[in-house]
């Protein structure tokens, strides 16, 4: 019986339907019968389980599996004239949309973005023209609504060809505001966007919201920093107290500096390239740490040479999370900064070893 049920669910998924057994979840309020189909109606008020899931995803706990089934959903009591909003199947993106549709009646078409947010999925091609057209056809959207307009998030524009969607599906793409919270005001204004609704921001709050994931991803820095700190140890009884422990603190500080302080200070750090910004921040941290813990000159110089490229690298990886850069520019930056970072790290390690051997 389970095999038959699983097979039936698989067929429903391929056809664009959402299987009821897969939606025994608190964010589905009820089911409605419409056009001969059973469509899940989702809640617009987030519950504790939604917030807990978001918190875990922010810290990279099950983030790649934090997704919903793609397909058609309803908000309120939509009808044939209700607007159709398109989003991805990353649950955080889905939650952001539905939570800002309170008091409205609308359809939500969730694309299969492989559990990736709309902006990143557009760059990767999963929030793309082919998937959108395929999903329109699989859910038979033309039988659900009488109009032929789809409202897509502006940040998904890089993955969608509006003329191609119109040609292949008959539906016209209309770009909504950048932020889902502006949707009610945008609809009330006759779907006219203000300058603020078009502007892509990256505020301190927005930067720090994604910082925890970068912090978790950078965990290899911890064992690497401890291993490097051992190079500062003297062959004396007070080894760790005298040199290795202060060096470990300075090197371990690379982790919060590169993943938390870097995004917080991003707009004010000098230079444009993220690697250059990280180089500056890493050097400042290493110098201050060396002065604070009274490291010897050779130890301080080697700490600067090691910490600087480490923070520069962590800063450079942050380009994938920002609205400040583009993919071609990020690739160019990697090519230009890789060897300088490697040379700095290598020289710093050699100096640390030499300083230990000579006991200075």
Buried (B, 14 or more C-beta within 10 A) or exposed (E): EEEEEEEEBEEBBEEBBBBEEBBEEEBBBEBEEBEEBEBBBBBBEBEEEBEEBBEEBBEBBEBEEBBBBBBBBBBBEBEEEBBBBBBBBBBBBBBBBBBBBEEBBBBBBBBBBBBBBBBBBBBEEBBBBBBBBBBBEBBBBEEBBEEEEBBBBBBBBEBBBBEBBBEBBEBEBEBBBBBBEBBBBBBEEEBEBEEEBEEEEBEEEEBEBBBBBBBBEBEEBBEBBBEBBBBBBBEEEEBBEBBBBBBBBBBBBBBBBBBBBBBEBBEEBEEEBBBBBBBBBBBBBBBEBBEEBEBBEBBBBBBBBBBBBBBBBBBBBBBEBBEBBEEEBBEEBBEEBBEBBEEBBEBBBEBBEEBBEEEE
